[in-house]
């Protein structure tokens, strides 16, 4: 999904409202980050990178390219950057590289460091609890954050050269013209040549069509998403927790964002037919209350306080075997759109961006094609595994009360230890130049 900057909501500030010194300091700090000795490259080996899409993955890549002095342009179809009101969970595997890009101050100011993740049944019965907080930082070198998507987008945008961002540029085709370049055709009739193209253009990616012409697959589920001011909720809503309630046919997730001023919620329900994949379709608060109003505790309080919501029909696509060629590659949802049931969509986009930046900075690779091949070799196995795991969770989270549900709950309790998240959280990406295969 292409990222779009939104205007500030109640109690929030838009990007750039903070004093300019903070942004300048961030850029200065980022300018010192290096992923390799680029002086070893010849000028002809440092292609201009055309990034299609100004979402989380595209902006993370642009920020990393800025840090390395690699020229780039970001093409975004939206004429004005805006972002819907929703939360994002950032696990340590993405937080560590974001800190290296200099986003620590922005995250500490606007995100919420989560102390634990709690899972309950729809009636309030405890199922599992995973400690995070200081233990997560000790074990994985970074906190677990919950952040308003717009605030994360704003922070990433501060890393990008404004002159390199082109809005209102809707791509209609990306076609490799030979070993030296790519032809980019835009809907307004403009045609541009490019040396290297990265499709970060979301689940409806145009760039992806160069590798496979498939369609998003509807999961039979939809999510109501939105924000509720914590002042409208009981004091327990202020606790820095990610909370999940599991019930027959649906589940409910909530956590604080925006420095604790709002509670972000996501309520998953069956959906008979897809109205189309959209982050911003309006939802019906009364329909939300009809499903979750009888659930216990904070769930009922949140849905009672909801005044407006968006509904998102859930789609993914099968994993790709190949997503890079000589001059084209993909990242984020364009490469591996996944259901949100491992809370890894944004995190994997950041991982992609940092691994791609590291591969592009590798002076040992003889060609751009070799760098892109190394990148997909690093990313495809990991993202495919997470895609499959996310799809599998869609079935087990919504079991009716009974023997299968009790077996699931027992497994969740056994595997709630933080060390059991190491496959996700301990993964290192983009830290240094990736060695090329012998």
HELIX and SHEET records of a PDB file:
HELIX    1   1 UNK A   20  UNK A   30  1                                  11    
HELIX    2   2 UNK A   38  UNK A   40  5                                   3    
HELIX    3   3 UNK A   43  UNK A   45  5                                   3    
HELIX    4   4 UNK A   56  UNK A   68  1                                  13    
HELIX    5   5 UNK A   92  UNK A  100  1                                   9    
HELIX    6   6 UNK A  104  UNK A  110  1                                   7    
HELIX    7   7 UNK A  133  UNK A  140  1                                   8    
HELIX    8   8 UNK A  149  UNK A  157  1                                   9    
HELIX    9   9 UNK A  162  UNK A  164  5                                   3    
HELIX   10  10 UNK A  207  UNK A  210  5                                   4    
HELIX   11  11 UNK A  230  UNK A  232  5                                   3    
HELIX   12  12 UNK A  235  UNK A  238  5                                   4    
HELIX   13  13 UNK A  258  UNK A  260  5                                   3    
HELIX   14  14 UNK A  285  UNK A  292  1                                   8    
HELIX   15  15 UNK A  298  UNK A  305  1                                   8    
HELIX   16  16 UNK A  333  UNK A  336  1                                   4    
HELIX   17  17 UNK A  345  UNK A  360  1                                  16    
HELIX   18  18 UNK A  368  UNK A  396  1                                  29    
HELIX   19  19 UNK A  403  UNK A  414  1                                  12    
HELIX   20  20 UNK A  418  UNK A  421  5                                   4    
HELIX   21  21 UNK A  422  UNK A  425  1                                   4    
SHEET    1   A 5 UNK A 165  UNK A 166  0                                        
SHEET    2   A 5 UNK A  72  UNK A  75  1                                        
SHEET    3   A 5 UNK A  49  UNK A  52  1                                        
SHEET    4   A 5 UNK A 196  UNK A 199  1                                        
SHEET    5   A 5 UNK A 328  UNK A 330  1                                        
SHEET    1   B 3 UNK A  87  UNK A  90  0                                        
SHEET    2   B 3 UNK A 145  UNK A 148 -1                                        
SHEET    3   B 3 UNK A 112  UNK A 113 -1                                        
SHEET    1   C 8 UNK A 126  UNK A 131  0                                        
SHEET    2   C 8 UNK A 116  UNK A 121 -1                                        
SHEET    3   C 8 UNK A 241  UNK A 247  1                                        
SHEET    4   C 8 UNK A 250  UNK A 257 -1                                        
SHEET    5   C 8 UNK A 262  UNK A 270 -1                                        
SHEET    6   C 8 UNK A 217  UNK A 229 -1                                        
SHEET    7   C 8 UNK A 309  UNK A 316 -1                                        
SHEET    8   C 8 UNK A 281  UNK A 283 -1                                        
SHEET    1   D 3 UNK A 171  UNK A 178  0                                        
SHEET    2   D 3 UNK A 181  UNK A 186 -1                                        
SHEET    3   D 3 UNK A 191  UNK A 194 -1                                        
END                                                                             
